[in-house]
Amino acid sequence: MKETLEKYQKKRNFRKTLEPIGKVQKSRKRCVFVIQHHWARKEHYDLRLEWNGVLKSFAVPKGLSFSAHEKRLAILVEDHPIAYRNFEGVIPKGEYGGGTVMIYDEGYWEPVSKDVDFSSHELKFILFGRRYKGMWTLVPFKENYWLLIKEKDEFANMKTPRSLFSVRTGRTKEEISEKLETSYSKGIVEGISISNPDKTVFSRPSFTKLDLVKYYQKVFLRMFPYLENRLVSTVRCPDGVPFYKKHFESTHKGMKKVLLRKDSEKRRDYYSIRNIEGLISEVQMNGYEFHLWGSRVKRMNHPDIMVFDLDPDEGLSLQKVRDGVRDLKSILDQLGLVSFLKTSGGKGYHVVVPFTSFSSWKSFTDFSYKVAKLMESKWPLKYTTQMSKKMRKGKIFVDWMRNEKGSTSVAPYSVRLKKKASVSMPISWRELDKVEPDGIGISEALERLKRRDPWEMFFLIHQ
C-alpha cells in the first residue's frame, strides 16, 4: 500500500499551525524515530517510526516503559511527514491536537520482525535513542489499538526516564509554550527588546540586525544540540570592528555561568547558552558568530567533538582543497571513524568527528595531531601540520590545533562575519563537489532547513 499524507493534511489548517505540511519521502536504509511529549486535551506521548517515506505514528497515553512486565496502550493514528520529527512548539488552541509539543527522544530504529506491517502483524523493533534504547514489541489486538511491550534485554527494567527538558533544545514545557511576545515592527523578539533592528550588518547581500535575529530563531532547533552544555565564544561587531567575546555577562538572559581556571589564566567566568532566549540575547548584543568548545560543561576534561579545518595557502585551487577533504576522509575511514562535513563559511571545509568521549584533552589533541601528521607523511607536497605561512606555501594546512583545550571552532549553522554573509553549514559528503566553502549564505541556509538533515545521525554515533 502506497503511503500518503492526505489524512494528516486534511486535519490541519497550515495557515494557523506551524506544523510542517510535508511530503512522502524516498525510503532510506537507516530509519529515524522520534518520541514527542504532547500536552493536548489529554497529555500523552507520540511514538513516530519512519517507514516507507512517512512517520508511522502511535499515541501512547502513558509513554514507553522499560518494565518487561508492563503493557502500554498504543493507538495507531494518521501517518505524519518525516519533517514532523523536528517539530517542537505550540499547536494553537482549537486546532487539531492543540497544545504544546516537546521532542522527548530521538534516534534511529531497526525492525527485528521479517515482515513489517503496521496494519495487523506483531512488530518487534529496536530503538537507538538518547533516552530510550533496546527492543520493544507492538502487538495489535483490535483495529488501530496495539499493546507496546518491552522485551527482556540488557535495558529491561531500567528506570523509565521522566525528564522535564527537551532532548533536542533543552527547553521546558513552559519555555516552549511561552507565548512569543513578537513584534518585528517594534523589534521585540522572545520578550527581548532588539535595539537598532534596522542596523545594516551585511551590505551585499543586505541583512539587518533583525534579519539575523530571525535567522537564529529559525535555525535554533537544528543548531542548539551543538550549543547545548558547551562553552561558547562569540564574535561581536557593534560598530564595524569585530572582537572576540568569551566571558560571562550578568546582564545576559538564558545564559549559564561556568567557573573555569585555565592553565594560563586566573579563574574566569565563562558561559554556555541555555535556550533560545540566550541565543537571541547574544545577537541583541551584536554577537553574530558562535564558536564552541570540543567538550561539554559537565565533562569538561573529556572532549567528544574533533574538528579538522583544511586551510589552503593563497592561490590553491578549490579542487585541491576538495581532494584534501577526500584524503582526510580516507584516513578516518581506515581508522573506522565516522566523519561529517560542513562548510567553514571561509576558505576551507571542516571535517568533524564525534566521539563518545576521550579520557583527556592530551590524548584527544595527540590523536588529532597524529591524523594530521599521517596526511603530511603520506602526501608531503600537498599537506602540512605547520601553521606558519612559510611552511604552508603551496600546501593545505591541516589545522588540528582546534582540538586543544580552550580552542574553539565555529558552530554548525553559525553566520560568519565575512563579506558574503556566509554560513558554516552541515552538508552531505556527496555535496562536496557542488558546494563551495563559502557558498551557502543566510537565505540558502534557511531553504536547506526544509531538507533532510545531513547530520541527523551525529549524536547517535558511538566511537
DONUNU-949785 format. One record per residue: x negated, y, z negated of N, C-alpha, C, O, CB in turn. Coordinates in pm, whole numbers, plus 50000, padded with zeros to 5 digits. Atoms other than C-alpha are relative to their C-alpha. Glycine has a CB too. Layout:
<semars>
XYZXYZXYZXYZXYZ...
</semars>
This chain:
<semars>
499164988050000500005000050000499125012550000498225013849918500955000149878500794987949990498615033750102500465010249895501645013549885500115006050142499664990650106498435058149812500305013850056499695018150154498865000849898499694986149966499985092649840500155007849871500285001949763501305001150088499824991450117500305122049605501325007650006501505017749939498835009949987498734993149979503805131549714500785001749870501315012449842500854992450103499234999350125505425123349380499375010149904500075018049840500094986149933500734990450085502735142749189500275014350044500565022949961498484997250003499884986349950503045173249413501435005249992501645017249970499525000550144498604995850008506865173949414500395004449859501295012649841500924988750046499654997050139506925175849033499435013349952499785017949843499524988849909500744988350048504745207149016500195012250089500285011050211498534996849990499954987349929505055243549114498615006149991498245011849888501115009649941501404995950005501485252749207499815015150005498685020050000499264993850114500084985550016502325289749205499985003749852499635014949815501175007050071499934997450144502775286448828498964992349919498524997049814501374996749949500965008150074500375258848721498655000050071498585000650194500514985749985501365000349945496605257848769499534985950028498374983850065499045006849904500365013749965496655220248816499664999250149500275006350229501154990249964500395000749859494975210149145501074993650087501714983950046498704992450015499095006449904497145202749448499434986650042500124976450040500245009150124500735012449974494565177149554500404993050128501374996650195500194990649888499735008449884494455151549830499424986149974498554984549888499415006250131500555013550010493795114349868498605000250060498405005050171500924989550073501394999749955490045109649898499564986350048500264976350031499095004849889500565012749956487865082850051499584991749881499154997049779498815002350095500395008950108487185052349837498495000449980497745002250076500474985650028501424999950032483825051249660499624987349925500484980749866499645012549917500465012250067481705023149522500125001349848500564992049781498554996950038499964997850145481485038149172501185009049968501225020550012498675006149948498754992950029484855049249036499935007049864499395001649768501204990350004500034992250123485295076148772501274997449920502264992249972499845015050031498794999850082487735077548483499965012549914498915018449892500124987149911499914989150096488955104848252501104996649901502114990549938500275013750071498955000750101490915104647927500275014449957499375021549912499584990949876499624986450037492815136847861500964999849882501954992549882500635007450120499094998350115494365146447528501025010650042500655021750078499215004349867498954991749940497705161747624501035003449892501774994749845500684992650120499004995350095499775182747383501205005250079501365017350095499425011049906498784996449927503025182447583501164999549901500965001249781500254990350123498845001150091506555178547444499724989649892500074991449776501294996350079500485010050095505145147147284498504998550020498044996150131500744986250018501455001249991501445145747206499624985850041500174976049989499335003749866500445013149954499675117247388498655001350069498095012250080501054993750095501245000249922496575107047581500314994750139501164985950155498914991449930499845004849863496355102147957498724992950044497654999050045500355011750097501125007749947494075074548088500134999950152501164995550204499974985449942499944999049854493235080048456498804992750059497654995850028500035014950047501025008449939491295054448662499995002150151501015000350216500244985149966500094997949856490065062449011500144986750074499484976850040498665006850037499845011949916491235037149270500645004050133501655011050134500864989349929499484997149866491815039649647500235014950024501215018850089501304992650022499964985849969491185077049651500905008549914501075020449940500405001650137499164992450093493535087149367499644995849857498844986749837501524997750029500125004250140493665085448987501274992549961502344998549952499765012249907498885007750056495935057348867500155004249854499195003449777499764984450014499844992850126497425073148558500974993149904502054988949942500475014050026499195005950106498775059448230500115009949885499115015549840499394986449951499814992450124500305079047943499904990149884500644980349879501395007649999500235009050114499065062847621500355007749873499545015749826498514994649995499534991750111501095076747327499035000949883498845011749827501304994849951500905000050117498615066447055498535000150037497674999949949500284987949914501395000149959495455066847262499394986149999500014976649952499205009149912500675012949995492965038747318499474996449862499065005149785498865000250103500505004850128491955017547021498844990450023498844982750119501124993149920501095009549994488704998846960500334987049926499554977549930498745006249942499615012150074490564973546747500474989150096501374991350177501105003249898499635011349914490784939646919501334993849957501864985150026498904989550000498755005850052493874931946711501205009150021502315006049977499854996949851498924990249986495944962046811500375001950146499505004050230499595013449939499504997849864498094965447123500565014250007501335018449920501104989450038499514986449982498775000547252500865000750126500534994750228498835010050008499124998249885501615010347484499335009450100498755019550061501375005649956500504991649892500515024747822501075000650109501494990250160498644994650058498904998249903503115039048062499415004950132498785015550137501085010049946500524996249869502215040048431500835011650055502055010650066500034987950099499324988249945503045074448575499515002150143498814993750198499745012749912500354997549860502565090348916498495001450018497785005749927500705012650051501414998249967499155089749086499655014949996500455023450034499684994050139500514986450004497075121149031498815001250095498164991250124499595004049856501184998249915494415136149261498724998449917498725001049797500015013850069501275001950070490795128349171499525013249939498865013249836498934994250095500394986850053490255165749123500605002749862500135011549791500435010950097499364997950130492515163048817499064996449886499275000849772501284991649991500955003750105489595148048626499275012249944498695011649836498984990050054500654987750045488245183648600500965009849933500565020649890499335006850116499024990550052491475199148473499985000349848500164990149782501414996550050499884997450144491355213848125500575014049987499985023750033498614998649924499364986950008493715241848041501434998649952501784988949885499975007050136498624999550047497335250847980500964999050118500895006950212500265012949920498895000849905500295239248187501135008649942501555006249829500484984950024499024990650056502905267148147501244993249943501694983049995500415009950105498765004950062505905261247924501125000250102501285009950176500375008649877498915001149904508895249748126499614992650126500484988150201500505013650036500475007849887506715233248390499854985449959499784982349840498665005750054500155014250027506365195548422498714997449921497635001549963499994991950132501165002850084504035183448143499485012149926498325012249884498924994350082500444987550062503915218247991499294997849867499794990449782501185009249979500785001450122501275220847718498525000850029498105003650141500344986949930501464998949989497545220347656499384986650035499784976249983499415005349868500715012049955495225195347825498515001649969497895011450010500234997350152501425000050033491755187147688499344987650060499914976750055499785000549846500755011649950489145164847855499384993049880498434997949819498895004450103500405007050122488675139147579498834990550022497984989049935501194992449944501145008449965486325114847753499954998750151500955000850220500104985949932500155001849857484945108348098498804991050026497934989449940499835013550072501095008949962482625084648281500394992450125501104997650211499664990349885499585008349888482965056348527500494986549946500244983049831498834998250101499435012650044484705022748515499824989550108499634992750226501485001649965500125011149907484474988548675501084989649969501284986149853498594993649993499045010950023487204962448723499274986949979498274984150045500994998850117500525013550020486454927748591500884990150076500404980050126499944996349849499065008649927489544912348747499654999750149499235009950204501455005049980500295001249857489084899549102500995008050083500605015050176500044985350043498964992749927492384913849222500465012049917500995010649807501214990750032499574987950069493044949749125501365004050053501505007650170498975011550018498634997249960496784955749132500675007849888500805002949776500794986750032499394991650103498474984148947501534999050001502225008249956499575014450018498555001549997501964970749003500494988449914501524989549848500474998050143499445011650071502264936548845498974990649939499334981749863500864992250093501005009550046498944919448769499235005349879498995017349866499034996750112500884996550112496924919148447498675005450054498155000350154499764987749907501244993749953493814940948483499005001149886499255007949786500285013950060501114998350094490574936948291499015010050060498725009650179499304986249970500914989849949488154966248317499055004549889499335002949770500785012050057501014995150093485054981448156499885015150016499795020250127498634993150024500214985650001484725017948058498555003149961498014997549865500995006949902501334995150032481335035048062500145015049976499845023150065498954996850114499744986050029482185067847891499055005549896498094998949856501415001849953500834993750103480675091747642500554996749861499794996249764499945015250020499405003850128483135082547365500554985850001500564979049898501115009749964499425013549989484715050347494499144991350090498844994850204501445000750055500805009649925482665020447606500554986049971501094983549864498495000949962499605013850020483484983747655501164995950088501595003250177500374997949857498975006149915486184961447801501385001049937501564998949817499664985450027498594999850037489944965747785500804991850102500314988850211500545014649991499085006849909492884947247942501335007250001501875010649896500194985149960498644994849982496114961848081500914988450038500664981550137500055011250108499085011249976498984936848064501405005550024501975011649934500004990149879498654995049973502314945448236501054991249931500924979049927500285000550152498935008350058505484934848054501395004150050502334996250037499975001049848498814996549923508214954248237499645011950087498565017550071501235003249908500334990049900508394980048514499375012549938499995019249856501235003750078500764988250042505775007348453499544999849853498905009349807500825012250023500415000950139505234995548095498944989049985499134977750029501224997249908501125009150015501944979248001499535000149855499835009349779498845003950096500695000350128500034968747692498515001750026497954995350115500294986749922501434997449987496484981647653499294993749881499534997749766499705015550009500595008150106494314957547454498485000350011497924998450119500524985450007501475000250002490644959947351499524985549996499954977649912499445007949877500585013449998488674928647440498904998849893498335008849851499434996650140501035002450101486264912747190498635000350067498234990950135500224986449928501364998549948482824925447288499185007449896499635009149783499985007550138500884993550097479934943947124500575013149947500125018049843498665002650063499424987350044482064975447097501304998249923501845007849868500245008950119498725002650066485144958746948499925003649852498905001449786500414985150016499834996650141486344971446610499085011449952498905013449832499754987949917500694987650036484165002546623501055010249952502245008649978499175005750120499094989450043485665033446465500495007550123499695012350203499315009749899499444993049885488025049046718499725015049987500065021049885501524997550012500334985750010486795084546798501265008649995502225006350069499135004350117498914990350008489115112646699499375013849986499275019049875500974996849880500734987450003487345144746793500945011750027501945010350097498885000050103499224987849978488715180046784499485007950119500045018350154499965008649875500674992349896486435190547070500054992950135500024980750142498575002849961500095005349864486465186147447498624994250023497625000249986500315011050104501305006149970483735162347562499285007650111498065006750123500194985450039500574992749887483185184647865499565014249962498475018549998501015000750114500264985750024483345220347730499735003549856499305014749827501165008050048500204996950141483115217547353501095008749940500975013049826498685006649981498934991350049486335237547321501014992249916501244980449941500705006850117498905005850075489035230547063501315002350074501365009850171500065005949858498684997849940492715228547149500375014849993500915020450089501084991449928499644986050018493145263547009499265009050099499825018550153499705004449856500794991949907490325277447224500494998350143500455007750222498524996449990499485002449865491805261247534501345007050019501605013250122500144984950026498634995049985495365272147466500165014849966501225020749987500934992049913499934985750029494505307147351500325007650128499625006350228498675005049940499584993049877496295329547598498935009750042498395017249960501345007549979501054991349948493875347847821500505014350005501425017550081499544995350141499664985949995494115384647750499225006150116498265013650097499685007349863500784996449881493015390948105500685011250076501835010050119499804987950091499534989249915493465423748281498835004950080498045013250033500645011549916501164996649921490995427048563499955015050031498875020850045500014992150130500014985749970492105462648633499385008049885498775018449907501425005050028500574993250116491075472448278498654994149962497974999349873500964999049881501285005950033488055449948275500004992649868499024993449794498945010549998499935007750125489195427747986500144985350036501084981650106501195004849909500015014249966488405390548009499784991749875498844994249799498924997050105500125008650120488945363547742499975008249873499365004049774498744991350009500004991650119489565391647496498745008149983498585015149883500204991849880501264992450004486125406547571500125011950094500445010350211498774991050039499944988049916486045442147698498765000650086497645000750035500135012849914501114999549905483875443648009499715014650033500505021250101500324991850130500364986149972482105476948022499465001250144498824992050194498945005249898500474997449863481355491848365500304988450095499404983450161498505002849999499685011749917483235464148550499705002050148499464992350220501444996449984500244997349857482705481448887498535002350032498195005650146500805012050042501444998149978478935484048843499494990150104499764978150094499224998349867500545008649896477145470349151498764992849949497784999249910499675008250127501155008150042474815441749057499204995650123497974995950122500454987749919500625003649871474125429749414500655008650107501865010850107500174984650032499454991249897474495452149716500294992750131501294995750196499055011350027499805007449875474145427850011499774985149977498624980849970499075005250111498594996150002476405408949975500355007349871499635006449772500904987750017499634991550113478225431949736500744992049892501764985749919500875011650049499365006250116479075418249390499865009549880498775014349850499374986049968500004991450118480065438649087499814991549874499804979249879501315008349991500125006950128479615430148722501254991549973501154980349924499795010149885498775007450022483265419748706500084987750092500624977450053501225009150024500065011649910482755397049009499214988649936499584976949949499385003950135500825010350065480055378848812500714994149879500584982249852498645005949958499195005250110482325375948509500994989750054501134978849998500765011649929499025009249940484975359848731499314987250048499844976250032500735006850118500755011849954482345336848884499734990549885500004978549895498675004250067500365008750112481185323748547501254994149933501194983149878499175007649898498745005950048484795319048437500354987650081500744977250026501155010350008499575010849911485435297048739499064987949998499514976650017500125005250140500935011450000482265275948714499804994249861499064984549845498655004450057500285003850139482425272048336500144985049976499274978949913500925007549907499785014350027483865236648333498884991450058498504981349997501344995450057501115007449939481105224348567498685003149931497834994449915499915003150150501284995350051478325244648406499774996449853498654993549813499905014950017500175000850145478975240548035499344987049950498574987649855501325001449934500685012050050477905203847996498485001250001497814994549922500404988250083501454998049996474385215348087499555010349897498425009749848499565004350141500294989950101474515245247849500194994649858499534999049765500875012150021499515004350131476105226247562498874995449908498094986549942501014988950016500965003850104473955224047247498555001050045497704993449998500284985949954501394997549959470825236847423499645014649976500485023549991499784996250150500454986250011468775267647351500045006650137499695000550238498565000749940499784992649875469475294047613499155012849999499015019549897501505003650018500624986949976467445322947751500665005850123501094998550213498434998850018499374993849884468815348147995499095010750058498215016149991501365006149962500644988549938467515373348242501065011150006502075009950075499434996650145499084988750002469235406348171499515010950096498325012550121500135005749856500364989249907469355435348413501005011449982501885013250066500004994950149499034989250025471205465248263499815012250087500775019550114499935004149857500264987649927469525492248468499124998150121498395007250161499375010149908500795002549880467915475848769498644994049973497964989850067499835012550075501285005850036464855463448579500254987549915500614988849798499095010349923499705012250075465225426648474499004997349889497815000549903500054988250094500885004450108463815413748146500574987249938501754984249950499835011049892499665013150054463845380447964500485001549856499825008249776498814990450008499434999050135466015376847652500244986049945500944978050008501325008350001499865013650053465825346147426500384999449852500534988549797498724992650020499725000350143466635356747069501445004049970502085011350046499055009349927498604998450040469975357446889500325014549966499495021849911500314991049879499494986950038472035389146852501304998149925502214991549975500205009150125498825002450085474615390546575501275005850058502365002250015499775005849864498814994049940476955411446789500684990750100501814993250141499645013250068499465009249899477495382447028501154991549944501114987149829498904990950053498955009550033480705362247021499714986850071499104986650178501405005550041500155013149935480705324947097498584995150007498264986650089500555000750138501405004350004477005320947014499724992949867500364995749766499065012050018500435006950121475335297946762498545003149975497695000950062500234984750010501384996750034472185309546584499224987449965499724978749892499965010049882500865011550027469335284446574498655005249952497965012550023499834991050128501284995850056466325290046348498934990550050499094978350042500035000349845501045008449940463125277646508498645006349976498465018449993500254998050150501384995350013459435280346433499174993150108498974980950105499434997149857500885005449897457255275946739498555001149954498225009349868500205007550134501405000550042453545268246709499335013750007498525017249921499234990250086500684987349975452555302346843500745012149944500325023549965499805001850147499204988850047455215323346668500424998149856500364987149800501225001750089499345001050128456725331446335501414994850024501864993850138500015013649926498645005049987460185318146265500885010650065500915022150021500574995949863499144990849928462645333946506501394994150017501584982050008499395003550136498625004449978466365332246570500254998350149500305008250223501015010149939499625002949862467165315346900501524997550001502174999149898499214987550057498555001849997470685307147018500434990150108499714987550204500695013450023499345008149898472965283747207501385005950023501905013549941500094985049958498674995049963476275291047380501044989649959500944978050000500095003250153499015009350054479275275347207501184997650091501734986650093500495004949868498755000949922482095282047452500015010750109499025017850129501255001649907499914990449890483315303347741499875014449951499375023050023501324998350075500114986650056483515333647514498525004149989498175015650014500685000749862501414997150010479775330947454499385002950135498565012050149499284988549936500524997849865479045328447825500385013850052499545021050105500514989150096499534987149950481165358747912499415011549918499155022349972501545000749995500634989750082479725378347617498625003550053498245015250055499904995449854501344997649949476255374147763500045007450134499215016050160499244986850016499864992749873477415385448109500385014549973499905023650041501064993250091499654986250038479015415847945498775007949960498705020049983501014999949885501244993350040475555423647804498985000350114497795002450092499394993149878500824999449877474205422348164499004988550010497964989850075499255013250004500805012049985472725387648124500624991350108501674985250086499894992249866499385006449884473335371948465499364986750038499964978850111499945009350119500745012049961470745344048493499694991849875499144997149778498675003750077500085008350120470715314648249498934989150015498884982150116501354993749969501075010050001467735292548160500134991449875500554996249770498605006750006499755009850106467745261247940498754992749955497804990950032501024990050046501005009350051465515240547717500324985850049501444982950091499955000449844499835013949958464995203747802500474990749891500534978649912498734994950056499505008350110466295191547464501225006549939501475018449957498904997849893498824994950069469465195147262499635005349862498625001249804501084989049988500294993550127469605216046946499874989849888498974990949805501095010049966500015009750109470355186246721498904989650014498644982049920501334993149990501145008949977467475166446876498895007950068498445004750178500414987550086500894990149941465065194746933498684994150049498134998750149499725010849900501305005749966461945172946946500114987250083499154979550093499224997249874499795011849916463445146247172500595004350134501795002850156500954989749929499514994849871463695161047524500674989350085500314977550078498865006250077499245009749921466105144847768500305004550143500944997150218501294997049930499844995549861466125165648090498665004950052498095014550001501095011350011501304996849941462975166748304500225006850135501055002450215499124987250017499814992249878462655192248585498665001550073497665005250013500605013849968501154997449914460165193348873500405010950100501405009650170499524986950074499744989049909460035225849069498944999650109497755000950080499995013849925500955000149889458445223549413499875014150056500765019150125500444990150111500224985949970456975258049467498945001350110497764999250083499565007749872500944999849887455365262849812499155012750005499595023449963500754998650130500834988449971452465285649898500685008250110501435002850191498554995650042499404991449899453465315350111499614995250140498454991850165499575014749980500275003849862453775306550478500274985550032500324981850149498625003150033499695014149974454515269450431501424998750054502335005850011499834991549872498685001749938457425257450641500964993249905500564986049813499894991850130498955006450079460715246750490499964984950017500264977549923501385005550040500085014549976460225212550650498984993549906499214982449857499624997350146501015005750090457085207150442500514999449856500204990149782498715008450006499405000150134458985216350126500974988149987500984981149887500745013449971499055011250003461705191350214499274986650000499714977249933500965000750121500805012350002459075164650286499454997749859499364986449813498845000850103500495001250137457665172149941501044994749904500744986649817499515013449952498905004950082461045166449780500174984950022500364977449926501315007550032499855014349969461295132849958498844991849942499044980849892500084997950152501155007150057457765123149850500164998449849499874987849794498695007450032499785000850144458605131249489501084989949966500924981949873500375013849944498915009650026461855111849503499514985750020499924976749946501205002850093500495013649976460005081649647499214995049880499304983249844499114999650126500755003950120457695081549343500954997049885500794987049815499005011149960499025002150108460595085049099500794987150024501084979749930500975012049990499295012549967462445057049282499154987949965499654978249909500374999750150500905011150030459405034349250499864997849849499624986649804498635002550061500055001150146459375041748877501344995649941501484994149820499585013349939498675004350046463035031148860500815011149937501705008449856499864988849903499324988550059464225066248773501005006150096500695008350213499005010449956498964993349922467465081648898499775015149990499615020549880501444996149949500254985649999466975117849003501115007350075501835001350155498635003250063498964991749940469235146349110499345012450060498265016650018501085004149894500574989049923468675175549347500855012649986502085011949989499884996250148499284987249994469575212349324499145010650066497915009750067500425004649858500734988649946468645244249498499475008149882500085008449775500925008850092500544991650107466435267149292500615014050005500595021449907498475000950009499564986349980468025298349435498845009050040499025021050062500665005449876501194992649961464465308649524499334993550119499964991350222499025001049884500755005349886461725293749744500034984950011499834979550120498575004549990500115014549998461905257049648501244992949951502304998949932498844995749917498935008350054464065228649524499614995249861498434994849827500304988050094500245006150130464435214149176500464985450005501574982550049500745007849886499655014150015464375176549122500134997449850499184999549775498914990450068499675000850143465995168548786500234985449962500944978150032501265008649967499945013950044465675135848594500574999449858499935004349765498584993350005499455001250136467995128248298499454987549930499234977249992501544999350006500445011250082466785105848016500924998849879501615008249842498535001849955499295001450127468405091447707499325009049898500005016849831500024985149951500834990650075465585109147518498594994549993498384982450002500565002649857501395003950021461825108747475499685000749850500385007449774499035009250082500365000450143460095102147143499385013049953499435016249834499044988549973500644987450038458235135447150499825008750124499895004050237498644997549931500284990949890457535166147360498674996450067498534997850189499975014449949501305003349942453935154747407500124988850102499594989850212499004996149889499855011349906454895121547565500835004150121500584999350232500664988049930499154995049892457525139447775499165008250099499225006050220501155008649942500854991649916455065165347904498944991750072498694993750191499335010949916501035008549941452365139347962500554991850116499904990150219499394990749894499395008249894454735117748166500265008450124499975004050236501314993649950499714991649883455835146648389498715004150071498675005050194500795012649957501294996649939452185156548444499474988250082498954990150192498965004049891500495011849928451305120748545500754997950132500164993850232500134987349912499225001149875454125120448801499475010150102499245006650218501525002449973500524989649911452895153448949498594996750046498244998850162500035013749931501395003649968449285141248936499954988650101499064988150186499244996249874499925011049904450275109749123500275005350140499705000450238501094989949958499754993649870451665131349405498715006450053498365004850170501125010649988501234993449960448465151549410498944989950043498194992550138499465008649885501005010349967446325119749419500314993150132499414990150211499914989649889499615006949877448325103449698499885009050123499505004550231501434994949988500004990749886448535134549915499265012949960499895023349945501475003350045500764988650052445705158249806500025012350089499785023450040498584995949978499964988549911446035180450112501375006950000501535017750057499644995750141498634994749997449745186350051500475005849867501235015449864500954989050042499454996250130450285189949675498905003049899497784998149910500904988949946500934996950109448605204349368500765001049868501945004549865499245013150028499434998450133449245203748995499515012949935499845015749819499654988049911500574987550053447395236948951500885011950039501315013250154498565001950053499114988749977449415268748916499355011350080500045018650151500495005349867500674988349944446775293349041500215001150151500244991050222498514999649969499804997449857447325309249383498854994350082499054989250192500155015150025501185004649929443775299949481500064984950024499724980250132498745003549920499975014649990444315262649415501174994950085501124983950139500084993949860498835004949924447685260749587500025005050145501035003650213501285004349929500034994649865446585276849913500324989050102499624979050110498645006350030499585009749899448385258250193500654987749943500864977950015498834996050082499435011850066449925234349940501295003649926501685015249917498994993949902498834998450084453015229249731499604997249855499044986749825501174990650045500255001950143452645233949356501144991849941502294996349941499865013849926498995008450066454485205449181500015004449854499214999849773499684984450014499964993750132455455225048871500594990349898501804988149892500825013250004499605009150107455535200448581500045007349865500495001749765499034988149992500164992750125454955227748320501335004249937501385008349821499165012250023498684997050056458685233948280500424989749896501424991349827501055000750111499705011050093458625202048072499175000649873499054990749801499794986750068500694997650126456525216847791500985005849899501955012449937498795009450020499124994650104458135225447459500025015250006498975021650011499544995249860499854985549994459505260747472500175005450140500595016850158498835006549938499794995749862459555262147851501464997950038502174990049975499074992350097498615001149957462855265848033500074998550151499095000850222500815012249955499735000249856464355260248376501405005550023502265004849935499854985550060498724993649972467255277448545501124989749996500974978550045499965007150137498875009150019470615261748463500744997450130500845006350214500955005549896499115002449887472775244548724501155009949999501725012749894500534985649999498914990449977475355269248861499655014349960500485023249975501234995649923500384986450036473405299448736499765008450125499175003950223498754999949912500354990249898473285330048956498535003849981498055004049868500925012749992501384995150009469725341549037499985014950035500695019550124499074991950096500124985649971468775378149029499045002150116497975008150102499515007749874500744998849875467475376249384500825008750096501995011550071499704985850062499324991149906468355398049682501274993850057502255000850079499065003750114498865006549936470735372249828501144996449903502164991149946499544987550070499025004550101472685366949502500214984950012501344980050013501355007650018499945014549983471825330149538500324993249868500254999349761498684994750055499625008150116472885302449300499134987549997498844981650101501514996350005500695012850015470915273149161501074989149994501674986749889499084999749870498805008249980473405247549288499694985150014498854981450096500755004750122500135014449978473615209649246500484996250139501565000250182500804992249894499635004949867473655193149588499704985150005498984979949921499245007750113500265014249984473655157149708498704998150077498245007150146501174993050074501265002749931470495140749842500165000950152499225004750222499484986349961499824999749855471995138350189500105014250054500095016250175501254992250038499924986049957472265176450196498635006650006498535018450041500905007749907501334994050006468505181750161499635007150130499075018150126498984989449969500384994049872468045188850533501035010150051500855015950158499824989250104498944991049956471195210050553500045013149920500485023449972501334993149990499864988550089470915234250258498635005549965497764998149918500774996149872501274993750034468065258850212499935003049850500965003849784499815013150082500144997950145466635265449863500765012149946501215011949832498555001749967499224988350042468315299649850501245001650088501755012750106499145012750007498944999649900471085290350091501425000049948502365000950027499844988850089498645000050055474035289249853500195012549915499495014549815500274987149916499694987950074475485322149735501224998049912501764987049902500225011650095498895000750095478245330249489501284995150066501964986550011500235013749937498745003849933481125326949737499994985350039500994978350017500235008750124500055014149961479955293349873500004990949878500584980149881498774997250086500025008050123479285280649521501424997749950501764986649908499165006849891498615001450044482935287149433500774990750093501614982950048500695013749994499355009149905484085269449751499604985549971500424976449984499635003650145500505013550025481945239449657500654993749875500624981549860498495000349983499325005550118483835235749328501204991450040501664983149961500465011349908498855007749954486695221549535499594986050047500434977350066500715007450114500505012949954484475192649646499674990849883499684994949767498775001950088500465009450100483385161649463498685004849941497815009650014499854985850060501204995750068480705169449206498844990650034498914978850000500225000549847501115008949963477365156049344499214995149879498424985749891499085007150095500705004250122476065153248985500974993549900500714993749780499305012049935498985004750093479145136448840499524988849907500114986749801501194995150077500505011050083477095107148702498825004449913498224996049846499584988450088501224995350064474355129048549499904995649854498864990549812499925015150009500065002850143475235123848183500304985449966500344981649849500955008949927499725014250023476035086948229498804991250031498874979050018501174995650084501215007449967472515077148335499214997549871498935006949796499135007750104500815003650117470565058648063498684994450049498644983450104500754989749907501315004849953466845055748139498895005349910497725002449933499765004350145
</semars>
